[in-house]
Amino acid sequence: MTVPTMKNIADHKGYAQSIEFLKRAERSIPLGSQTFSKSKTQLPLGAAPLFATRGEGPYIYDLDGNRYLDFVCSLGAITMGHGDPDINAAVKAQLNDGVLFSLAHPLETEVAELIIEMIPCAEKVRFGKNGSDATAGAIRVARAFTRRDHVAICGYHGWQDWYIGATSRNMGVPVATRELSHIFPYGDLDALDALLASEEGEFAAVIMEPKAFTEPAPDYLQGVKDIAHKHGALLIFDEVVTGFRFTPGSAQARYNCIPDLCSLGKGLANGFPLSAVAGRADIMALMEEVFFSFTMGGETLSLAAAKACLTKAKRENTLESIAKVGTVLSDGIKAALKRHNMQDVIDVAGDPCWTVMKFTEQPGLDAFTIKTLFIQECALRGVLNIGIHFIGYSHKLEHIQEGLAVYHEVFALMRKALDSGDFHTYLNAAPLVPLFSVRS
């Protein structure tokens, strides 16, 4: 394994242009970014890049001309790699024919058929653009089907009122809307049963991420389904992240628990804006009456990208490669943490295709201050990581070794900083603060 040298760090061009452009961006855009997780709230200002200009395979380039091994992968939306040639070719071919039409396009049916072929619960499909569209659509049709209003929630499900009102980020959401959403803890069947019994006959749906960072106990997900159905509620799996990432049939296939409805998103089109609600035909039939309609719902470039992405995933068995290199990365990180005596400071959890680094507070230091130094030092050495790893098909073993080499150096530095008794002197930016936490 090649350990980065100071020459690598000396070659870094800094962040001057990112910092200067942020001033311009903030004059027209709140926080200077369309997405909280890509803004200065989650990246240490002056110690990490803020603006990307292009991507190539597993790498992205920032406004200052620095190259980074990308472990964020556009928050999981890039599954094949930046600029995948097969997907780009499909999009370019469709661009010559047109982007959006005054009639439905055959690609809508072709991609829906691929989803039905691959996703166990999918009998009919409707498209949106963001994951939030899909989860909100699933909730709306569940409410229509059951003629009930309350929903039980576990995990992260997007920005719309029905969900975000139940979190600490509920500013602007009416109290009446907040009162219809109820959070339950992952892994606790008794808590879910008690919650649904507390408003017996009022719950339309139980919506959850089937897995985030905790492996479900055997029969847990089936237990959730049984409890939901016992109380007359539908089960919705939010597979915006896990869909087309865990296995070809997604988490519901891996754990052999078929929900009534599911939402799909990030794995569909390699970064092109597309999401989907899929599920039982009798429930989805109500989509003929429930208003879930988008001017851009049949936009053909994203559909062409999805068709190419899903076809390639089947043809090349991309998820097997992702799982293989992701396992090497997870095991390598754990070994590096142990080698540098950092295993009590950082833990790695989740699936090999999608892991999180959990930072533990130390005497006199909160977890986000420690995380700030990690992001800072990784970026300086050419690795982009905000505490998560989304692995894509373009990540090969040599890229994993490149990342692990950087982690060895960063963990050694962090151990030195922690032992120094003066951790803050190692920081080149103000410590980060949490956005909000909803996953376990």
C-alpha positions in Angstrom: 0.0 0.0 0.0 1.4 3.4 -1.0 1.1 6.0 1.7 0.6 9.6 0.5 3.6 11.9 0.9 3.8 15.5 1.7 4.3 16.1 -2.0 0.7 15.0 -2.5 -0.5 17.6 0.0 1.8 20.3 -1.3 0.2 19.8 -4.8 -3.2 20.7 -3.4 -4.3 24.1 -4.8 -6.3 25.2 -1.8 -9.9 26.4 -1.8 -9.6 30.1 -2.6 -11.9 30.0 -5.7 -14.5 27.9 -3.8 -14.5 30.5 -0.9 -14.7 33.4 -3.3 -17.5 31.8 -5.4 -19.5 31.1 -2.3 -19.8 34.9 -1.7 -21.3 35.2 -5.2 -23.6 32.1 -4.7 -25.0 33.3 -1.4 -26.2 36.5 -3.1 -28.7 34.5 -5.1 -29.1 31.1 -3.3 -29.7 30.5 0.4 -26.5 28.8 1.8 -25.1 29.0 -1.8 -26.3 25.4 -2.5 -29.6 23.7 -3.5 -29.0 20.9 -1.0 -28.2 21.1 2.7 -25.8 18.2 2.6 -23.7 19.9 -0.2 -23.5 23.2 1.6 -21.2 24.9 4.0 -23.3 23.5 6.8 -21.8 20.0 6.2 -18.4 20.9 4.8 -15.8 22.8 6.9 -15.6 26.3 5.3 -12.1 27.0 4.1 -10.9 23.4 4.8 -12.9 21.5 2.1 -14.2 22.0 -1.4 -17.6 23.6 -1.9 -18.1 23.6 -5.7 -17.5 20.8 -8.2 -16.9 21.4 -11.9 -16.8 18.0 -13.4 -16.7 14.2 -12.7 -14.9 11.3 -14.3 -15.5 7.7 -13.2 -14.8 7.6 -9.4 -13.3 11.2 -9.3 -14.6 14.7 -9.2 -12.8 18.0 -9.7 -13.4 21.2 -7.7 -13.5 24.8 -8.7 -9.8 25.2 -7.7 -8.7 22.3 -10.0 -8.2 19.7 -7.2 -9.1 16.1 -7.9 -10.9 13.9 -5.3 -11.7 10.3 -5.0 -15.5 10.6 -4.6 -16.9 8.5 -1.8 -20.1 10.6 -1.6 -21.2 9.9 -5.1 -23.8 12.7 -5.2 -25.4 11.4 -1.9 -25.7 8.0 -3.5 -27.3 9.0 -6.8 -24.2 8.0 -8.8 -24.2 4.2 -8.9 -22.2 3.6 -12.1 -19.7 6.4 -11.9 -19.5 10.0 -13.2 -19.9 10.2 -17.0 -20.6 6.5 -17.5 -20.1 6.0 -21.3 -23.1 3.6 -21.8 -25.5 5.9 -20.0 -24.1 9.0 -21.7 -24.5 7.4 -25.1 -28.1 6.6 -24.4 -28.9 10.1 -23.3 -27.1 11.7 -26.3 -29.1 9.4 -28.7 -32.4 10.4 -27.0 -31.4 14.1 -27.0 -31.4 14.0 -30.8 -35.0 12.9 -30.8 -36.2 15.3 -28.1 -36.5 15.8 -24.3 -40.1 16.3 -23.5 -43.2 15.9 -25.6 -46.9 16.8 -25.7 -47.7 13.0 -25.5 -46.5 10.1 -23.4 -43.3 8.5 -24.7 -42.7 4.7 -25.0 -39.7 5.0 -22.7 -42.1 5.5 -19.8 -43.5 2.0 -20.4 -40.1 0.5 -21.1 -38.6 1.6 -17.9 -41.7 0.8 -15.9 -41.5 -2.8 -17.3 -37.8 -3.1 -16.2 -38.8 -2.0 -12.7 -41.6 -4.5 -12.6 -39.2 -7.2 -13.7 -36.7 -6.4 -11.1 -38.6 -5.2 -8.0 -40.7 -7.9 -6.2 -43.6 -5.6 -5.0 -43.8 -3.7 -8.3 -46.9 -4.5 -10.3 -47.5 -0.9 -11.6 -45.2 2.2 -11.6 -45.5 6.0 -11.6 -42.6 8.3 -12.0 -41.5 11.4 -10.2 -38.2 13.4 -10.2 -36.9 13.3 -6.6 -37.1 10.7 -3.8 -39.4 13.0 -1.9 -41.9 12.9 -4.8 -42.0 9.1 -4.6 -42.4 8.9 -0.8 -45.1 11.6 -0.8 -46.9 9.8 -3.6 -46.8 6.5 -1.8 -48.2 8.1 1.4 -51.0 9.9 -0.6 -52.1 6.8 -2.4 -51.9 4.8 0.9 -54.2 7.3 2.5 -56.6 7.2 -0.4 -56.7 3.3 -0.3 -57.2 3.0 3.4 -59.2 6.2 3.9 -57.1 7.0 6.9 -54.7 9.9 7.7 -52.0 8.9 10.2 -48.6 7.5 9.3 -45.9 5.7 11.2 -42.4 6.7 10.2 -38.9 5.2 10.6 -35.9 6.7 8.8 -35.4 9.6 6.4 -38.1 10.2 3.8 -37.4 13.6 2.2 -38.4 17.2 2.5 -42.2 17.3 2.2 -44.5 18.3 5.0 -46.0 14.9 5.9 -42.5 13.7 6.9 -40.3 16.6 7.8 -42.9 17.9 10.2 -42.1 15.0 12.5 -38.4 16.1 12.7 -36.6 19.0 14.3 -36.5 20.6 10.8 -40.3 21.3 11.0 -40.2 25.1 10.5 -43.1 26.1 8.2 -45.1 22.9 8.6 -48.6 23.3 10.0 -49.2 21.8 13.4 -52.2 19.9 12.1 -49.9 18.1 9.6 -47.2 17.4 12.2 -49.8 15.7 14.4 -50.5 13.0 11.7 -46.9 11.7 11.6 -45.5 9.5 14.3 -41.9 8.3 14.5 -41.1 4.7 15.8 -37.7 3.2 16.6 -36.1 0.7 14.3 -35.9 -2.8 15.6 -38.6 -2.6 18.2 -41.8 -4.4 17.2 -43.5 -3.8 20.5 -43.1 -0.1 20.1 -44.6 -0.1 16.7 -47.5 -2.3 17.8 -48.2 0.1 20.7 -48.0 3.1 18.4 -50.6 1.8 16.0 -52.8 0.7 18.8 -52.7 4.2 20.3 -54.7 5.5 17.4 -56.5 2.2 16.4 -58.0 2.4 13.0 -56.4 5.7 12.1 -53.1 4.6 10.6 -52.9 4.5 6.8 -49.3 3.3 6.5 -46.1 2.3 8.1 -43.2 3.7 6.0 -39.6 2.8 6.7 -36.2 2.3 5.3 -35.9 -1.5 5.4 -32.2 -1.1 6.3 -30.0 2.0 6.9 -27.0 1.2 9.1 -28.4 -1.5 11.4 -28.9 -5.0 10.1 -32.5 -6.1 10.7 -33.0 -9.0 13.1 -34.3 -12.2 11.4 -38.0 -11.8 10.7 -38.0 -8.2 11.9 -39.3 -6.8 8.6 -41.9 -9.5 8.3 -42.9 -8.6 11.8 -43.4 -5.0 10.8 -45.5 -6.1 7.9 -47.6 -8.4 10.1 -48.2 -5.6 12.7 -49.1 -3.0 10.0 -51.6 -5.4 8.4 -53.0 -6.4 11.8 -54.0 -2.7 12.3 -55.2 -2.2 8.8 -52.3 -0.2 7.6 -50.2 -0.6 4.4 -46.4 -1.3 4.5 -44.3 1.1 2.4 -40.6 0.5 2.0 -38.6 3.6 1.3 -36.0 2.2 -1.1 -34.8 5.5 -2.5 -31.3 4.6 -1.3 -31.4 0.8 -1.1 -33.2 0.4 -4.4 -30.9 -1.1 -7.1 -28.0 -0.9 -4.7 -28.3 -3.8 -2.2 -29.3 -6.5 -4.7 -31.0 -6.4 -8.1 -34.4 -6.8 -6.3 -33.3 -4.3 -3.7 -33.7 -4.7 0.1 -37.1 -6.3 -0.1 -35.7 -9.1 -2.2 -32.6 -9.5 0.1 -34.7 -9.8 3.2 -37.7 -11.7 1.5 -40.3 -9.2 2.8 -42.5 -7.8 0.1 -44.1 -4.4 1.0 -47.4 -3.2 -0.4 -45.7 -0.1 -1.9 -42.1 1.1 -2.3 -40.4 4.3 -3.4 -37.3 4.2 -5.6 -34.9 7.0 -6.6 -31.1 7.2 -6.4 -30.3 3.9 -8.0 -32.5 4.4 -11.1 -30.7 6.7 -13.4 -27.1 7.4 -12.3 -27.7 11.0 -11.3 -30.4 11.9 -13.8 -33.5 13.1 -12.0 -36.0 10.3 -11.7 -37.9 8.5 -9.0 -40.7 6.1 -8.8 -43.6 4.8 -6.8 -44.2 1.1 -7.3 -46.5 -1.5 -5.8 -49.6 -3.6 -5.8 -51.8 -3.2 -8.8 -55.0 -2.7 -6.7 -53.4 0.1 -4.7 -51.6 1.7 -7.7 -54.9 1.7 -9.6 -56.0 4.6 -7.4 -53.2 6.7 -9.2 -55.8 7.1 -11.9 -57.7 9.3 -9.4 -55.1 10.4 -6.9 -53.4 13.5 -8.2 -49.7 12.6 -8.8 -48.9 14.3 -12.0 -45.7 16.1 -13.2 -45.0 18.2 -16.4 -41.6 16.6 -16.3 -42.7 13.1 -15.3 -42.2 11.8 -18.8 -38.9 13.7 -19.5 -37.0 11.3 -21.8 -33.3 12.0 -21.0 -33.7 10.6 -17.4 -35.8 7.7 -18.7 -33.2 6.9 -21.3 -30.5 7.0 -18.6 -32.6 4.7 -16.4 -33.1 2.2 -19.2 -29.4 2.1 -19.8 -28.5 2.0 -16.1 -30.9 -0.8 -15.3 -29.9 -2.8 -18.4 -26.2 -2.4 -17.6 -26.8 -3.4 -14.0 -28.4 -6.7 -15.2 -25.9 -7.3 -18.0 -22.7 -6.7 -16.0 -23.9 -7.7 -12.5 -22.7 -4.4 -11.2 -24.0 -4.9 -7.7 -21.7 -7.9 -7.2 -18.7 -5.6 -8.0 -20.0 -2.9 -5.7 -20.4 -5.3 -2.8 -16.9 -6.8 -3.4 -15.0 -3.5 -3.3 -17.2 -2.1 -0.6 -16.3 -5.1 1.6 -12.6 -4.5 1.0 -13.1 -0.8 2.0 -15.1 -1.5 5.1 -12.7 -4.2 6.3 -9.7 -2.0 5.5 -11.1 1.0 7.4 -11.7 -1.2 10.5 -8.2 -2.5 10.3 -6.7 1.0 9.9 -8.8 2.2 12.9 -7.4 -0.6 15.0 -3.8 0.0 13.8 -3.9 3.6 14.8 -5.9 3.0 18.1 -8.9 4.9 16.7 -11.6 2.2 17.0 -13.1 3.9 20.1 -13.3 7.2 18.3 -14.7 6.1 14.9 -17.0 3.1 14.1 -18.0 1.9 10.6 -21.6 0.7 10.2 -23.9 -0.3 7.4 -23.8 -2.3 4.3 -20.6 -2.6 2.2 -22.4 -0.6 -0.6 -23.4 2.2 1.8 -21.5 2.7 5.1 -21.4 5.5 7.7 -18.6 6.5 9.9 -19.9 7.2 13.4 -17.8 9.6 15.4 -17.8 9.3 19.2 -17.3 12.3 21.5 -14.1 12.4 23.5 -13.2 14.2 26.7 -13.7 17.9 25.9 -14.6 17.2 22.2 -17.9 16.6 20.6 -18.3 14.2 17.7 -18.8 16.9 15.0 -15.5 18.6 15.9 -13.7 15.3 15.4 -15.6 14.7 12.2 -14.5 18.1 11.0 -10.8 17.2 11.2 -11.5 14.0 9.4 -13.2 15.7 6.5 -10.5 18.4 6.4 -7.5 16.0 6.3 -9.2 13.6 3.8 -9.9 16.5 1.4 -6.4 17.8 1.7 -5.2 14.4 0.5 -7.7 14.1 -2.3 -10.5 12.0 -0.8 -14.0 13.5 -0.6 -15.9 12.0 2.4 -18.5 13.6 4.6 -18.7 10.6 6.9 -20.4 8.2 4.4 -19.3 5.9 1.7 -21.5 5.3 -1.3 -19.7 2.8 -3.6 -20.3 2.8 -7.3 -19.4 0.5 -10.2 -16.5 2.8 -11.2 -14.8 2.2 -7.9 -12.3 -0.6 -8.5 -9.9 -2.2 -6.1 -7.1 0.2 -6.9 -9.4 3.1 -5.9 -10.2 1.4 -2.7 -6.5 1.0 -1.9 -5.9 4.7 -2.8 -8.6 5.7 -0.3 -7.3 3.4 2.4 -3.8 4.8 2.1 -5.2 8.2 2.8 -7.2 6.9 5.8 -4.1 5.4 7.3 -2.4 8.8 7.2 -5.5 10.7 8.5 -6.2 8.3 11.4 -2.5 8.6 12.5 -2.8 12.4 12.4 -6.1 12.3 14.3 -4.6 10.1 17.0 -1.8 12.6 17.4 -4.3 15.5 17.6 -6.4 13.7 20.2 -3.3 12.8 22.3 -1.9 16.3 22.1 -4.5 17.8 24.4 -4.9 20.7 21.9 -7.1 19.2 19.2 -8.5 22.5 18.0 -5.1 23.7 16.8 -5.3 21.0 14.1 -8.5 22.5 12.6 -8.4 24.9 9.7 -12.1 25.7 10.0 -14.8 26.1 12.6 -16.2 22.8 13.7 -19.4 21.5 12.0 -22.7 21.3 13.7 -25.3 18.6 13.1 -28.1 19.1 10.5 -30.4 16.5 12.1 -30.2 12.8 12.7 -32.9 10.3 11.7 -31.2 7.0 10.8 -29.9 4.2 13.0 
